């Protein structure tokens, strides 16, 4: 029997392991099984080069529970260890046995998972004592048992063990009793070991006899030792890829759009399969859907940093031994390889999309609504991806037709170029809510895009500066003739004082006066009497703020603002102007007469001090000017109040405003009910 101390630099190694070294307690099982697979792979490698001439036999790694003894046992039939090797690889924590082994067999071994060293010590996260019972593959070596209670002291004794290989026996501590449940172990094996290259058995199959379930002697194999990504693409059919997708995501019932099989061996090793899920119109933030493996050992499903952010919307697996991991294999470390791999994946994805677009354009267009959000996300977050994607990024119009950037510019350039030589891309976000605006644009022969997706506002802001002499304008941002101004605007048909008279009348019935500005436009007599627009810049900034646009928070705090556009040529507007003049025109004129002498005096006072320094103006003149300006405001307020009082009971004014609100889906509840009743009354 041998006793001794584990060769560590600090006697506090076990508390450090339990608290800091491993980020998640559950990974102890992954590490032990990884080591068991490693030992088995080493034996197979030795056998393949003639350094082991015995029978390999059954190489299944077995996991078993003993709830009464409170133990978990991981058994393998691999390379095993001698007492000397235990002392070298277990008692000297910082040494990695894999390094020496790989150096010797570096040209013959292609599937060594990791080192047998610190990984083993993760077992003390959940154990109060750990035993290693092991017998080397070398016939002259005796079986030994290593035992440690979580302190630096260990004990090695010779034992009887017929078969080569290693049993790791964990005596589970009270704080980790949950790991003695079959369901918990099955969950961890499924999570971490589902695709390991050596069969792993846990439990036995059950069969139903005479209405009751009975245990059999047939072991349950929990892993697929030859997952699709480890096979050659030429050996796989589309059905195989879809079956593997269902194996990865058993609760995902929709088939993926398509997949990309990665197989790179230079300048780094990378294999994997990435699937394009059906995302539709909203980002279903399903990050943690790409699983990262290291030689088929599950590492993490948090792959930020290893793939560009927009690619985290994809599903699938990546496997690379060249991704640097920390000692617990749970977190990625930043290095040049990671960036190279990320760039390569991004390029492969863009190449695949471009290939689909060129070879199967019709099919690509059918899938566009599912692909659009993903591609938009890529364009927004990755400049290199935009450069690759601009050739196959599509714009869809309200007629359901698709165009590349280049195709669309050719389509609309002649008809939709304004007098400042900007080609205006009109777009809608809701075909039903903005129908009247779309209809007005189409009546002019204009085309309208559909850009109502979750990221479309950001997408527009990103691509607009990259497209020369291109300007995007939402179709309801203004009247159509102002969205694409071909000529100088025609002079207004209303005089300034007539607009001043109508403005308070219409303002009197607006739902939120502070958020609406009444403006007059020289529209066709057949156009609507009033319509509501929302300025492109402010609306776009608010939309970006709502989506979390950087630096846009200020705009998000501001209330929505709208233009109530009054068609000055419509007969109803002319009727309101005429009736207003007939009803209160005399009263308003009388007030205006009182303003006239005040305005004259104000002009004289201003003219008198024009060429005098402010400090040289007599105080009496300053006071008088202030007094006159106050009296003018009082009279103007009287006019405003008179016109407002008249307008607020005018049913035609209210009807015109409600029609505009209704067209913008802004008339609801009680106001909508009143509108219906009033409409019936007006019809009578």
Phi, psi and omega in degrees: 000140179241134173239154178182187177245140177295135185279090178232162182276347180217140178285356179264022184299323185288317173301324179295316179301313184294325189262323191241323191292322182245129187284335182226130183298328188291346186286355179304321183290321176301315183294318181292319180289323175301319179293322179295318177296318180301313180297324180289317178297323178297318180296317179297322179294317178297319180295321184292336180254008176085008178274356172219120184249011177279178177281132177291319178066204181282117183259013182300133172274132185241138177242132181220152179244145169230098187292328180290316179279351182059050181233151168241131181239129174247119185241139174226164177245043185269216191288336180067178180219150172267174177299321180296319181290325175299316180297324183282316189262338182254315185284337177255090193304321189283356185268141179248117180294332183294328183298313180294319182294315181296322180298321183287322186243030189297335181268359186237348185247131181236008184214042176274124189284309187188194185260154177260091184200256181299328179306320180299322185289351173296341180298334180284353174299324186243000189242148172266342175206146178227132175247141170245118176248115191217148177225126182292156176291343179284129188295332184275358180268141179269154177287144180225159177236126176253134182223139181212138183260019178095002173254171179295347180282139175227170179218132177240128179227153173281141180222171175267129175207119186286314187266146174294166178114190188223136169248124173257120182248118181256124174266102192290134179280167185297328182288346185239028186298339180300334183282002175265007177266134180305317183298321181293314180296319179298321178298316182290321179296319179294321182290312190260336192238014189297335185235025179291152190280354176243139182298138179239125182252136174215117180076180180233156181289152177248149174227151183266124176231123178051043173085000180230151180274136179231145177288146173244179177267001183278119182290152175268118177269120189267355187234156173260109188282347180230067180296159188304323186290343180273355182259165180283136178306326181295338181269000185246144174255168179303324179298323179295319179296318180293322178295321179292324177300316179292329177292321178290319186230076184298339180264005178264113189266343178273142175289147175290162179293311177190178183223164175234122179263116181265135178208090186241133176238359177207136006273010176213166178263127180206125171231164178157172175226126177249133181250140174268109179280169176274105184268332182062214194270351179236143177289109172274094187295091180248049175296168187072022176261342172270127182257132180259130179238157173233104186052048175075003173268124179296132181250305184196160170245016172255092190258013175303132182104326178269335174231151176304151188304319184292336180283350177290352173284345179281166175246167175129200183226149171231139181224121179208129174280353184266002177274120183289132180236155175282182190297333180268001181060016186261343181227140179281144175254148183279129171202177186296325180300319181300316180295320179297317180296317179300315179296321181295316180299316179300317180294317180297320179296313179297320179297319180295316179297318180295321178297315178298319181296315184288320187271330183222065185302316181301315180293323179298317179295323179296329181268356188302317182300331176278330182274335192304313184296319179298313182293320177300317179299318178295318179299321182289325191254350186218108182299320180294324179293322177301315180301324180279329189270344187296339180284333182241005173289130185250150172249132182249132180263178185292348176267004178079018178263150186245144181217145167284170177304314183294317180296320184290322179298320177298321182296315191253351188305314185294317187270339188243027175262127184274182185289350176261013177069024173263130173276122187262121175267105177282142179215154176240156177249342179213107186298327180281310183295329183253023186304313184297324178290319177298317180298319180295321179292317180294328178298335177272359182086013182272154174260148182233128178276157171256113180226065183251017182284170185299327184253006191295325178297315177295321180300314180300313182296332181281315186275336183304313180292341183275343182260121186290128177056037177243136179226130177266139177217125177292142192295340179255017180283340179191176173294150191300324181293338178270337177293321177233086183281113180266326180231171175296140182300143178290152180296147180295146177273349178259142174287161181301317181291332178290321175296318179299328181283323182280329187302309179295329180298316179283324179299331185299337185244012177287144184295318177226095189303326185290338184262358181242140172242126179274122178232156181244137180229146180276079183261174179289151180300331182275351177288167179300150180294334179206149175212159184249130176236163179225121187307134186303311186298307184295318180296320181295319179296321180291322178297319179294323178297319180296331179269005178085030179296132181301130177077007183262001185304325180302316181292327180297334180280344184277145179290158175295142178232141185226158170255126170267102185271118180261126179281102187292348180261356182286144185295328179293322179293317177296324178295316180297319178298315181295315182292324177297316180296319180293321187279312185233012182300318181297316182297317180294320180298320179298319179293322180296325179298324179291334181283329187305307180296327178295320179295321179297314180297318179301315180299321180294317180295320179293318181296323184295329183259008185300317184258016182246140175298148186303320182288345180267352179289129179303141181299325180298322178293320178298314181297319181294320179299317179297320180295316181296316179299323178296319180293324177297316180298320179300315181291321178294322177296325178296318178297314180302314181295320181295315181290323179294316180299320179292317186290329189290344177253007183275112184294325181292319176300312181298320181295318179297316180295317180294326176298319178294318178296318180299318180297336180257014180058035182248007180250114187217170173058226183299320180298323178293319179297316179296322179299317180297315180297317180295323179298319178297318180297317181293327178294321180299000000 
